[in-house]
Structures are given as C-alpha cells and as structure tokens.
Amino acid sequence: MKIIAVIPARYAATRFPGKLMQLLGHQTIIAHTYLNTVATGLFDEVLVATDSEIIENEIRGLGGKVFRSLQEHESGTDRIAEAIRDTDADVVINVQGDEPFVKKEALEVLCNVFKDASVQAGSLMHVLKEAEQINDPNCVKVVVNLAGNAMYFSRSTIPYRRDAGFAPVYYKHIGIYGYRKETLLRFTQMPPSLLEQSEKLEQLRLLENGINLRMGLTEPWSVSIDTPADLERAKTFLKE
C-alpha cells in the first residue's frame, strides 16, 4: 500500500494572511510542518500543494517536492485532489500546513486504519476533559459507533448530558484526514451538503453521502496556528 502525505499550503489565509511564512523559532511554520512530516518516515512521498510562489520557493529550498495549483480552490481538500489526480498512490494523508508540531504517533494511528480494506476515509480524535472546550463551538466534537466510525460531528456539545449522574466521554476532532485516492477524488466532486453548510464542517459531506469515516484515537494535539495569538502560544510551546 503506497501512502503519501500532501500538505495544502495557501498563502492568503483568511484569518491570518501569510501565516505559513511566519517565523517559529528559526524556521517558518510551513517548513516545520513539512520537515516534521518527512521525519516521521511513514510516507512514500511528502508533497506540498500551494498557490504561492513564496511557499513553493521555501519548500524547494528545503529540497522538498511542490505541486503548484493551477486552479482556485475553496478548500485544502480540493487543492489536494488536484495535486494527486495523476499520482500513483493508494492512500492520501492530508496534513494541514499550520500543524508545525505534527507527531509521528498520531499520523501512524491514521495510517493504520487503512489496514482495514473496508475503510475509505479516516481521521483522528482525542478525549476532551475540560468543560471549557467541551462547550466551545470552535472545538469540534465527534461521536462514534462501536466500530469506531464517526456518527456525527458538531460544534454543539455532543452527546448531550441529560442526567447529572452520568458522565459521557467527549471526543475532540483533529482535522487531519486520510482517504483512499478514489474516495478523495469522488468526495471533491460532491456538492456541499446541507449539514456541512449548517455546521461549516466539510467532513459532514462524507457522512451525508454514506461514506464511513473511521476515527483513530490519539493523544491530545499540540498547538495549531489559526491566529496571531496561536503563533505566540506556539512560540512558547517550542521553547518549552
């Protein structure tokens, strides 16, 4: 089974334009993400898919492989689909460009779900314990069935705790995905679904179209960088 990692890297991010080229220690955010993904040793190939000459030059300067997008894209998933259309791969792992502290252990969990031939798509989750995060709509929750497949993702607190004497387990979704190549290409041809548009969660399109999403359980994730405040937290995390 040939597994490749693709890192979608858009320069003009809406909330934090140019964030991937911000310095984190002595390297840019995208350089950390790329090098740490390569260092896992899990992938037959690591590819950065970008719309930016600046990011392209950064990765090529590290000896990396880059796909320059020829089209405008609504999402990183669409950018990846363009990049891998003619690539020889069985499984494609989507590593977000703003995940500079990506861990081998977590990515290995995701790769391993594809040892089950029935799995068409996968993602990651970890147990939530802090009430603040459980109730935070920016913290996406997921509920799974006994087979480990996602039943629903929501910004709401799911499952709802009706009885005070019962303590459900809450899982936070980690936005790193894996797909069989043909599933990824099919997914990006589907129109946005109703639940997806309501929650603003792309993964719900898979569930609404009957594609199971196998969830791998991992340890709590480190700092993702969406805002300038996140970057300051990441700098502190790096020093520690």
N, C-alpha and C positions, 0 to 999 in steps of 0.2 A: 504494500500500500504506500503510494507516494503522497506525502503530506507536505504542503508548502504553507508558509506564512506570508500574508500580504498585509502591509501597514498602509492604510489610507491616510494621506497627509495633505490636507487642504490648508493653504496658507491663510486665506482670508476668513478665519473662523469668526462667526457672528458675535459671540460674547467676548472674544479676546483675540482680535486680529493679529496675525503674525506670531501667535503664542509658541508654535513649534520651533521657532528660531530664537526664542528667548534662552538666555544662558541659565543653566542649572549647574552650579559649580563651574567647571572649566569646559563644559560641553553644552551644546544645545539640547533642548528637550527631545527633538526627533532623533538626534544622534544617540542619546541614552537609550531610547526605545529600540532603535534599530540594533545597536550593539548588544543590548541585553537579550533581545530575541535571538540573535545569531548565537550568543554564548550558551543558550540552553542546549544546543546540539540536537534538538528534536526534529529539525526540519531539513528536508532535502534541498530547499531553496527558501530564501527570505527576500521578498520584493517590496519596495516602497512604491506605491501608486500615488502620484501627485499631479496637481495642476500648475505647479510653481517651478520656475527655473531656479529660484533661490534654494528651495528644498532639494531639487534634483542635483544641483552642484554640491550641496552639503553631503548628500549620501554618496555621490560618485567620488568625492574627496576621501571618503572612508573606505573606498573600494567596493561599495555596495551596488546592487542592481536596482535600476529605477525604471518604472513604466510611466511615461508622460501621458496624461489623459488627453484625448483628442476631443472629448465632448464635455459639456457642462453636466454636472450631476447634482441631484437633490440630496444624496446621502453617500456615506462612505461605502456602503454595500454596493450601490450602483457603480461606484468608481472601481471597486474590486472586480466586479463582474466583467467590466470592460477589459481590465488588465489580464484576467485569466482565461478569457474566451478561447484563445488558441494555445493555451498552456497544457502540457502533459501533466496532469495532477488528478489524484483520486479524491483528496480531501483538502479543503482550503480553510485555514485558520485566519480569522480577522483579528489582528492585534491593533487596537486603537493607537494612533500616533501620540496621544497625550498620556500614555501609560509608561513613564520612564523607568518605573521600578518593577516592571513585569517579572514574574517569578517562574522559574522552570517547573516547580512543583505544581503550580496551578495549570500551566499550559499542558503539562503531562497528563493531568486528570482529564482535560478536554480532549486531547488526542486519543486517550484510551477509550473514550465512549464509542469511538468508531470501530473498535474491535468487534462490536455487535453489528453484524451485517444489516440489521433492520433499522439502524439509526441513520437518519437522513440529515439531521441538523442537531447541534448541541450548543450548550452554553454553560456558564458557571454560576454558583451561588454560595453564600456563606450564611451562617446563623447570625441573626440580629439579636442583641440583648439590651441595647439602650433604648428606653422608651422614646427619647427624642427622635431617634432615627426611625423607629417603628411607625411613628405618627407623622413623619416628614414626607410630604408629597414629592420632594426631589429625590427621595430614596425609594427606588422601585422595588416592590415586593413580588415574590413569586410563590405560588402554591403548586405542589407536585403530587402525582399519584404514586401508588405503591411501586410502580415500575421505574419511577424517577423521571417521568416525563412531565413537562410543565402543563398545568391545567389552566392557569391564568396568570397574567402579570398585571399589576396595578400600582398606581400612585397612592391609592387608598390603603388603609390598614387591613390587610387580608392575611389570615382569616379573622373575621370579627369575633371578639371575645364576649360572648353573651353572658356567661356565668363567671362570677369573680373567683370561684373556687377552681376553675380550670385554666391552665396556662398553656396555650398553643405554642408551637415552635414557629418563629417567623424567619423567613429567608430573604436576604437581600440579593437581588440580581446583579451580577457582574457583567458588564456589557462587552464581553469578548465571546465571539461566536465561531463555530466551525460548521462547515457544510460539505456534503458530497458536491462535487463540481456541478453535476447536472441539476441538483436541487437549488444551488445558488443561482444558476442561470435562469431557472424556472421562476424562482422567487422574485427576481427583479423584473420579470415580465408581468407579474400580477399587479392589478391596480390597487392603490391604497384601500384598506378595508375600513369598515365603519368603526370597529373597536379601536383600531390603530389611530384613526383620526380623532376619536374621542379622548383617548389617554395620551396621544402623541408618543406612542411606543410602537416602533416598527415591527418588533418581534410578534406582535399580535396578528399581523398579516399571515404569518405561518400557521398559527393555530386556527384562524378562521378559515383557512384553506385546507385544513385537515392534515397538515404536516406536523408530526410529533417533534418536539424539541426536548432532547434528553439533557437533563441538568446534572452537572458534576458538582459534588460538594467539596469545597476547599476552605482554606483558612481566610480570615478577614483580609481584604485587599488593602494595599497601601494607598498613597495619595495619587488621585487622578487630577489632571490640571485643566480646569474649565475657565477659571477666572484669575486675575492677578493675585487675589488673596490665596488661591490654591497654590500658586507658584511660590509664595512666601512660605507656606506650610511645607512645600516640597523641599525648599532650601534648608529648612530646619531639620526635616526628616533625613536629608542627605548628610548633614553634619553629624547627626546622631548615629 
